[in-house]
């Protein structure tokens, strides 16, 4: 995928018609010029195709176009021709059907928290999913929510009823539909409980030919599996029911600093195998990857004070100097989100280039890979606000076929290893991005050589052969699902899979 902007056909012509701040409503699409047109222009357009009536807004004003031309990575810049702010799920169905009939690429965009253009589209239609953000129901049977609901809002609403999502990601200002399309790795709460896709019970999906389908493991089950961690290739998730579990009120986080990687792995394996903590992983201070700092968090209620001598028993002498911090549950869950909000407010973080890399390593290979990777990282590989991550995931709790993980043959654990690189300065930096992309691909190849796979949220340019290798035994099935549910291949071109 090119790092340069891919300008759509006749973009300059139609953008020149828009003054700064002007809200231009779309009336339809010029099938010859391949551009959206206003109602005033439609009368003089012989090849005009009228857009369907909508409850929301279809626009190509300059501000909306600019906001949907990049994601949080600031590496890929693709300019859409129009933006849909749906007022209903019917709007999404109507517009996807319209785009399918007219050969227009279309992509849903949630919080834009991707790093390599995954939610972008060149010359087509972006659907801003956050305008559909109703929490329909919360209870013991789960949460029924629109796909544009932010996890942060769902967490807070569920907590008021003594519940929480079964799997919670580090950053919570992402949409439910967005993480269910990607996978949703739950470092903050669920290293033994699977990804967010493993806790989806029912979905409402609009397929690439504009059909609205209810699906679950027992109803339209193939579309259910194709949508979960399917990177938006077979449908747009518009509504979901996700698991909730009882929430405890407090969190205590122990921090242990290690001078060497083998001791870190010896201790974290002991804790992981015992299963007495709710969250485990290495989260160093921003700007650093060494030494490894273990976070071990246990949730509890008032009056049930954790016993460090019991929880940390049998660990290396490094654990003797463990420090702990206590949080309210919501305060703990928001730690990473609040950190990034602070970066955004004070360091212009949203404008930084973020060539993040997320890899899954098999149990037998992770220690040697981390021993090779982390000491080799230079200051540029992290930046002032970047850092490395390592945390375990219980392989048996991950079951969605399109969320690719290493084989479980090498042990019970799969390990996420991330290098979350942020540029030192704000603004586009193609040379820096190119260097880091080359680095990411090299690190991916080294991981693949020992049985690792990529979590495709970050920035790593894949060839067609790479994607086929990534999906492995699922590739033929994925192609079949793509042909069935998106026959004209209009959905979510950003990942570059098909």
C-alpha positions as CSV (number, residue, x, y, z in Angstrom):
1,X,0.0,0.0,0.0
2,X,1.4,3.4,-1.0
3,X,2.1,5.9,1.7
4,X,1.1,8.7,-0.7
5,X,-2.4,10.1,-1.0
6,X,-4.5,8.3,-3.6
7,X,-6.7,11.1,-5.0
8,X,-10.0,9.9,-6.5
9,X,-11.1,10.7,-10.0
10,X,-12.0,14.4,-10.5
11,X,-11.5,15.2,-6.8
12,X,-10.1,18.6,-7.6
13,X,-13.1,19.5,-9.6
14,X,-15.7,18.7,-7.0
15,X,-13.6,20.0,-4.1
16,X,-13.1,23.3,-5.8
17,X,-16.9,23.7,-5.7
18,X,-16.8,23.7,-1.9
19,X,-15.9,26.7,0.1
20,X,-14.2,26.1,3.5
21,X,-16.8,25.1,6.0
22,X,-19.5,24.7,3.4
23,X,-21.8,21.8,4.0
24,X,-22.5,20.2,0.6
25,X,-25.3,17.6,0.6
26,X,-25.1,14.9,-2.0
27,X,-27.9,14.2,-4.4
28,X,-26.3,11.3,-6.2
29,X,-23.4,9.9,-8.3
30,X,-22.2,10.7,-11.8
31,X,-21.6,7.3,-13.3
32,X,-19.4,8.6,-16.0
33,X,-17.2,11.1,-14.2
34,X,-17.2,8.9,-11.1
35,X,-18.0,11.7,-8.7
36,X,-20.7,12.7,-6.3
37,X,-22.9,15.6,-7.4
38,X,-25.2,18.1,-5.6
39,X,-28.9,18.5,-6.4
40,X,-28.2,21.7,-8.3
41,X,-25.7,19.9,-10.5
42,X,-27.9,16.8,-11.1
43,X,-30.1,18.6,-13.6
44,X,-27.2,19.0,-16.0
45,X,-25.8,15.5,-15.5
46,X,-27.1,12.9,-18.0
47,X,-25.4,10.0,-16.2
48,X,-26.7,10.9,-12.8
49,X,-27.9,8.2,-10.4
50,X,-30.1,9.5,-7.6
51,X,-29.1,8.6,-4.1
52,X,-31.7,6.9,-2.0
53,X,-33.8,8.9,0.6
54,X,-32.0,8.9,3.9
55,X,-32.8,9.5,7.6
56,X,-29.3,10.9,8.1
57,X,-26.9,13.0,6.0
58,X,-24.8,12.3,2.9
59,X,-22.2,15.0,2.4
60,X,-18.9,15.9,0.8
61,X,-18.1,19.1,2.7
62,X,-14.4,19.8,3.0
63,X,-14.2,19.3,6.7
64,X,-15.9,15.9,6.6
65,X,-13.7,14.8,3.7
66,X,-10.5,15.9,5.5
67,X,-11.5,14.2,8.8
68,X,-12.0,10.9,6.9
69,X,-8.9,11.0,4.8
70,X,-6.5,9.6,7.5
71,X,-6.6,7.4,10.6
72,X,-4.6,7.6,13.8
73,X,-1.5,6.2,12.1
74,X,-1.1,9.3,9.9
75,X,0.8,7.1,7.4
76,X,-1.8,6.4,4.7
77,X,-3.9,9.2,3.3
78,X,-6.9,8.2,1.1
79,X,-9.6,10.8,0.2
80,X,-13.2,9.6,0.0
81,X,-15.7,11.4,-2.2
82,X,-18.5,11.5,0.3
83,X,-19.4,10.8,3.9
84,X,-22.6,9.2,5.3
85,X,-23.7,10.1,8.8
86,X,-26.5,7.5,9.1
87,X,-29.6,8.3,11.0
88,X,-30.6,4.6,11.0
89,X,-29.4,1.2,10.0
90,X,-31.7,1.5,7.0
91,X,-29.4,4.3,5.7
92,X,-26.4,2.0,5.8
93,X,-28.3,-0.8,4.0
94,X,-29.6,1.6,1.4
95,X,-26.3,3.3,0.7
96,X,-24.3,0.0,0.6
97,X,-26.9,-1.4,-1.9
98,X,-26.6,1.9,-3.9
99,X,-22.8,1.7,-3.9
100,X,-22.9,-2.0,-4.9
101,X,-25.1,-1.3,-7.9
102,X,-22.9,1.6,-9.0
103,X,-19.4,0.1,-8.3
104,X,-18.5,2.5,-5.5
105,X,-16.1,1.4,-2.8
106,X,-17.4,1.9,0.8
107,X,-15.9,1.5,4.2
108,X,-17.3,1.9,7.8
109,X,-15.2,4.1,10.1
110,X,-15.6,4.0,13.9
111,X,-13.1,6.0,16.0
112,X,-10.4,5.8,13.3
113,X,-8.1,4.1,15.8
114,X,-6.2,2.1,13.1
115,X,-2.7,2.7,12.0
116,X,-2.4,1.9,8.3
117,X,-5.5,3.1,6.4
118,X,-7.7,0.1,7.3
119,X,-10.9,2.3,7.6
120,X,-10.1,4.5,4.6
121,X,-11.3,4.5,1.0
122,X,-10.1,6.4,-2.0
123,X,-12.8,8.0,-4.1
124,X,-15.7,6.2,-2.4
125,X,-18.0,6.4,0.6
126,X,-17.1,6.5,4.2
127,X,-19.8,5.6,6.8
128,X,-19.3,7.3,10.1
129,X,-20.6,4.7,12.5
130,X,-20.4,6.7,15.6
131,X,-23.7,8.4,14.7
132,X,-25.4,5.1,15.6
133,X,-24.6,4.9,19.3
134,X,-27.6,3.6,21.2
135,X,-27.2,1.1,24.1
136,X,-30.5,-0.8,23.7
137,X,-30.3,-3.1,26.7
138,X,-27.9,-4.2,29.5
139,X,-28.4,-7.2,31.7
140,X,-27.2,-10.6,32.7
141,X,-27.8,-11.9,29.2
142,X,-25.4,-9.3,27.8
143,X,-25.5,-5.9,26.2
144,X,-27.4,-5.1,23.0
145,X,-25.7,-2.1,21.4
146,X,-25.4,-0.2,18.2
147,X,-22.0,-0.7,16.5
148,X,-21.1,2.9,16.9
149,X,-21.2,2.7,20.7
150,X,-17.8,3.4,22.3
151,X,-16.6,0.7,24.6
152,X,-15.9,3.4,27.2
153,X,-19.6,4.3,27.3
154,X,-20.7,0.7,27.5
155,X,-18.3,-0.1,30.3
156,X,-19.6,2.8,32.3
157,X,-23.2,2.0,31.7
158,X,-22.8,-1.7,32.5
159,X,-20.8,-0.9,35.7
160,X,-23.8,1.0,37.0
161,X,-25.6,-2.3,37.0
162,X,-22.7,-4.2,38.6
163,X,-21.5,-5.6,35.2
164,X,-18.7,-5.2,32.8
165,X,-17.7,-6.6,29.3
166,X,-16.0,-9.9,29.5
167,X,-13.0,-8.7,27.6
168,X,-11.8,-5.1,27.7
169,X,-9.1,-3.5,25.5
170,X,-6.4,-1.1,26.7
171,X,-7.8,1.8,24.8
172,X,-11.6,2.1,25.3
173,X,-12.6,5.0,23.0
174,X,-13.0,2.6,20.1
175,X,-16.4,1.4,18.8
176,X,-18.0,-1.9,19.4
177,X,-18.3,-2.6,15.7
178,X,-14.7,-1.6,15.1
179,X,-13.1,-3.9,17.5
180,X,-15.4,-6.8,16.7
181,X,-14.3,-6.4,13.1
182,X,-10.6,-6.4,14.1
183,X,-10.6,-8.9,17.0
184,X,-10.4,-6.8,20.2
185,X,-7.5,-8.1,22.4
186,X,-8.4,-7.7,26.1
187,X,-5.3,-6.9,27.9
188,X,-7.0,-4.9,30.7
189,X,-9.2,-7.7,31.9
190,X,-9.2,-11.0,30.1
191,X,-5.8,-12.7,29.4
192,X,-7.6,-16.0,30.2
193,X,-10.9,-15.2,28.6
194,X,-10.4,-14.6,24.9
195,X,-10.8,-11.6,22.7
196,X,-13.9,-9.4,22.3
197,X,-14.9,-11.4,19.2
198,X,-15.1,-14.5,21.4
199,X,-17.8,-12.7,23.5
200,X,-20.1,-11.6,20.7
201,X,-23.4,-13.6,20.8
202,X,-25.4,-12.0,18.0
203,X,-24.7,-9.6,15.2
204,X,-26.7,-7.5,12.8
205,X,-24.7,-7.2,9.6
206,X,-25.2,-5.4,6.3
207,X,-23.6,-7.4,3.5
208,X,-21.9,-6.0,0.5
209,X,-25.0,-6.3,-1.6
210,X,-27.1,-4.3,0.8
211,X,-28.9,-7.1,2.7
212,X,-29.6,-6.7,6.4
213,X,-28.9,-10.0,8.2
214,X,-29.2,-11.2,11.8
215,X,-26.6,-13.8,12.6
216,X,-25.2,-15.8,15.5
217,X,-23.5,-19.2,16.0
218,X,-26.8,-20.9,15.2
219,X,-28.4,-18.5,12.7
220,X,-26.5,-17.5,9.5
221,X,-23.4,-18.8,11.2
222,X,-21.1,-18.4,8.3
223,X,-21.7,-14.7,8.0
224,X,-21.3,-14.5,11.8
225,X,-17.8,-16.0,11.6
226,X,-17.0,-14.0,8.5
227,X,-17.9,-10.7,10.2
228,X,-16.0,-11.3,13.5
229,X,-12.4,-10.3,13.0
230,X,-13.1,-10.2,9.3
231,X,-11.7,-6.7,8.8
232,X,-15.0,-5.5,7.3
233,X,-14.5,-7.7,4.2
234,X,-17.8,-9.4,4.2
235,X,-20.2,-7.0,5.9
236,X,-20.6,-4.0,8.1
237,X,-21.5,-4.8,11.7
238,X,-24.4,-2.4,12.7
239,X,-25.5,-3.9,16.0
240,X,-24.2,-6.5,18.4
241,X,-25.0,-8.4,21.6
242,X,-21.9,-9.0,23.7
243,X,-21.3,-10.8,26.9
244,X,-21.2,-9.1,30.3
245,X,-19.9,-10.5,33.5
246,X,-20.1,-9.4,37.2
247,X,-17.9,-6.4,37.9
248,X,-15.8,-5.9,41.1
249,X,-15.4,-2.4,42.5
250,X,-11.7,-2.1,43.0
251,X,-8.4,-3.0,41.3
252,X,-4.9,-3.4,42.8
253,X,-2.0,-3.4,40.4
254,X,1.4,-4.8,41.4
255,X,4.4,-3.5,39.5
256,X,7.7,-5.5,39.4
257,X,10.7,-4.2,37.5
258,X,13.1,-6.8,36.0
259,X,16.7,-6.4,35.0
260,X,16.6,-9.3,32.6
261,X,14.2,-10.9,30.3
262,X,14.5,-14.6,31.4
263,X,13.5,-13.7,35.0
264,X,10.5,-11.7,33.7
265,X,9.3,-14.7,31.7
266,X,9.9,-17.1,34.6
267,X,7.7,-15.0,36.9
268,X,4.9,-14.1,34.5
269,X,4.6,-17.7,33.5
270,X,4.1,-18.7,37.2
271,X,1.4,-16.1,37.6
272,X,-0.3,-16.9,34.3
273,X,-0.5,-20.6,35.0
274,X,-2.0,-20.0,38.5
275,X,-4.7,-17.7,37.1
276,X,-5.2,-15.6,40.2
277,X,-4.8,-12.3,38.5
278,X,-7.2,-10.6,36.2
279,X,-4.6,-8.9,34.0
280,X,-0.9,-9.6,33.3
281,X,1.6,-7.9,31.1
282,X,4.6,-5.8,30.6
283,X,3.9,-2.1,30.2
284,X,7.0,0.0,30.5
285,X,7.0,3.8,30.9
286,X,6.5,5.7,27.6
287,X,9.7,6.1,25.6
288,X,11.2,2.9,27.0
289,X,11.2,-0.9,26.4
290,X,13.7,-1.8,29.0
291,X,13.7,-2.9,31.7
292,X,10.6,-5.0,31.5
293,X,7.9,-3.8,34.0
294,X,5.3,-6.4,35.0
295,X,1.8,-5.2,35.7
296,X,-0.3,-7.8,37.6
297,X,-3.8,-6.6,38.4
298,X,-6.4,-8.3,40.6
299,X,-10.0,-7.1,40.9
300,X,-11.7,-7.2,44.3
301,X,-14.4,-5.7,46.4
302,X,-14.2,-3.6,49.6
303,X,-13.3,-5.8,52.5
304,X,-11.6,-8.4,50.3
305,X,-8.0,-7.0,50.4
306,X,-5.5,-8.9,48.2
307,X,-2.7,-10.7,50.0
308,X,0.6,-9.9,48.3
309,X,2.5,-12.7,50.1
310,X,0.0,-15.2,48.7
311,X,-0.4,-13.7,45.2
312,X,3.4,-13.2,44.6
313,X,4.6,-16.4,46.3
314,X,7.4,-18.4,44.7
315,X,8.5,-15.6,42.4
316,X,12.1,-14.3,41.9
317,X,13.7,-11.9,44.3
318,X,12.6,-9.1,42.0
319,X,9.1,-9.5,43.4
320,X,10.3,-8.6,46.9
321,X,10.4,-5.0,45.8
322,X,7.0,-5.0,44.2
323,X,5.0,-1.8,44.6
324,X,1.2,-1.6,44.3
325,X,-1.4,1.0,43.5
326,X,-5.1,0.9,44.2
327,X,-7.8,2.1,41.8
328,X,-11.5,2.2,41.5
329,X,-12.5,-0.2,38.8
330,X,-13.4,2.4,36.2
331,X,-10.3,4.4,37.1
332,X,-8.1,1.4,36.4
333,X,-9.9,0.5,33.1
334,X,-9.3,4.0,31.9
335,X,-5.6,4.2,32.6
336,X,-4.4,3.8,29.1
337,X,-7.2,5.8,27.6
338,X,-6.5,8.7,30.0
339,X,-2.8,8.5,29.1
340,X,-3.5,8.9,25.4
341,X,-6.0,11.6,26.1
342,X,-3.3,13.5,27.9
343,X,-0.9,13.0,25.1
344,X,-3.5,14.3,22.7
345,X,-4.2,17.4,24.8
346,X,-0.5,18.3,25.5
347,X,1.7,16.7,22.9
348,X,-0.3,16.9,19.7
349,X,-0.3,13.1,19.8
350,X,-3.2,12.8,17.3
351,X,-1.0,14.3,14.6
352,X,2.0,12.0,15.2
353,X,3.0,9.2,12.8
354,X,2.3,5.9,14.5
355,X,3.8,2.9,12.7
356,X,2.6,0.4,15.4
357,X,3.4,-3.3,15.1
358,X,1.4,-6.0,16.9
359,X,2.6,-9.6,16.6
360,X,1.4,-12.9,18.2
361,X,4.2,-15.2,19.1
362,X,3.9,-18.9,20.0
363,X,4.7,-20.0,23.6
364,X,7.9,-21.8,22.7
365,X,9.4,-18.8,20.7
366,X,8.4,-15.7,22.6
367,X,11.3,-15.5,25.0
368,X,14.0,-15.7,22.4
369,X,12.1,-13.3,20.1
370,X,11.8,-10.7,22.9
371,X,15.4,-11.2,23.9
372,X,16.4,-10.4,20.3
373,X,13.9,-7.6,19.7
374,X,13.9,-5.3,22.8
375,X,17.6,-4.7,23.3
376,X,17.9,-3.8,19.6
377,X,15.3,-1.0,19.7
378,X,16.7,2.5,19.2
379,X,15.1,5.7,20.5
380,X,13.5,6.2,17.1
381,X,11.8,2.9,17.4
382,X,9.7,4.1,20.3
383,X,9.7,7.9,20.3
384,X,8.8,9.9,23.4
385,X,5.3,8.4,23.8
386,X,5.8,4.9,22.4
387,X,6.6,1.7,24.3
388,X,6.8,-2.1,24.0
389,X,4.1,-4.5,25.2
390,X,4.3,-8.2,26.1
391,X,1.4,-10.1,27.5
392,X,0.1,-13.7,27.6
393,X,-3.2,-14.9,26.1
394,X,-4.6,-18.4,26.9
395,X,-4.8,-20.0,23.5
396,X,-7.8,-22.3,24.2
397,X,-10.1,-19.3,24.9
398,X,-9.7,-17.8,21.4
399,X,-11.9,-19.5,18.9
400,X,-12.9,-17.2,16.0
401,X,-11.4,-18.5,12.8
402,X,-10.4,-15.2,11.2
403,X,-8.5,-14.0,14.3
404,X,-5.3,-15.7,13.3
405,X,-3.1,-17.0,16.1
406,X,-0.1,-19.3,16.3
407,X,-0.7,-23.0,16.7
408,X,-1.3,-24.1,20.2
409,X,1.1,-27.0,19.7
410,X,4.0,-25.2,21.3
411,X,2.2,-24.6,24.6
412,X,-1.0,-23.2,26.2
413,X,-0.1,-19.5,25.8
414,X,0.1,-17.1,22.9
415,X,1.9,-13.9,23.5
416,X,1.2,-10.4,22.1
417,X,4.4,-8.6,21.4
418,X,3.9,-5.0,20.3
419,X,6.2,-2.1,19.4
420,X,4.0,1.0,19.7
421,X,6.2,3.5,17.8
422,X,5.2,7.2,17.9
423,X,7.1,9.8,16.0
424,X,9.0,12.5,17.9
425,X,7.4,15.3,15.9
426,X,3.8,15.9,14.7
427,X,2.8,16.1,11.1
428,X,3.3,13.7,8.1
429,X,6.8,12.3,7.8
430,X,7.0,9.9,4.9
431,X,10.7,9.1,5.3
432,X,10.3,8.1,9.0
433,X,7.2,6.1,8.1
434,X,9.0,4.3,5.3
435,X,11.9,3.4,7.6
436,X,9.6,2.1,10.3
437,X,7.5,0.2,7.8
438,X,10.6,-1.6,6.5
439,X,11.5,-2.4,10.1
440,X,7.9,-3.7,10.8
441,X,8.0,-6.0,7.8
442,X,11.4,-7.3,8.9
443,X,10.2,-8.0,12.4
444,X,7.1,-9.6,11.0
445,X,9.1,-11.9,8.9
446,X,11.3,-12.9,11.8
447,X,8.2,-13.7,13.8
448,X,6.7,-15.7,11.0
449,X,9.8,-17.7,10.8
450,X,9.2,-19.0,14.3
451,X,5.5,-19.5,13.9
452,X,4.3,-16.0,14.7
453,X,1.4,-14.1,13.0
454,X,0.4,-10.5,12.8
455,X,-2.5,-8.8,14.5
456,X,-3.6,-6.6,11.6
457,X,-4.4,-3.5,13.5
458,X,-1.0,-2.0,13.1
459,X,1.1,-0.8,10.2
460,X,2.7,-3.6,8.1
461,X,2.4,-3.7,4.3
462,X,1.3,-7.1,3.2
463,X,1.6,-8.6,-0.3
464,X,-1.1,-10.9,-1.6
465,X,1.1,-13.9,-0.7
466,X,1.5,-12.5,2.8
467,X,-2.3,-12.3,3.3
468,X,-2.7,-15.9,2.0
469,X,0.0,-17.1,4.4
470,X,-1.6,-15.1,7.2
471,X,-5.0,-16.8,6.8
472,X,-3.4,-20.2,6.0
473,X,-6.0,-23.0,6.0
474,X,-8.7,-20.4,6.2
475,X,-7.8,-18.6,3.0
476,X,-10.0,-20.6,0.7
477,X,-12.9,-20.2,3.0
478,X,-12.3,-16.5,3.4
479,X,-12.3,-16.0,-0.4
480,X,-15.5,-18.0,-0.6
481,X,-17.2,-15.8,2.1
482,X,-15.9,-12.6,0.3
483,X,-17.4,-13.8,-3.0
484,X,-20.7,-14.7,-1.3
485,X,-21.3,-11.7,0.9
486,X,-19.5,-9.0,-1.1
487,X,-19.7,-10.2,-4.7
488,X,-18.7,-6.9,-6.3
489,X,-15.8,-6.4,-3.8
490,X,-16.8,-2.9,-2.7
491,X,-16.4,-3.3,1.1
492,X,-13.5,-2.0,3.1
493,X,-10.6,-1.9,0.6
494,X,-8.2,-0.3,3.2
495,X,-6.5,-3.6,4.4
496,X,-5.7,-4.6,0.8
497,X,-6.6,-8.2,1.2
498,X,-8.7,-8.8,-2.0
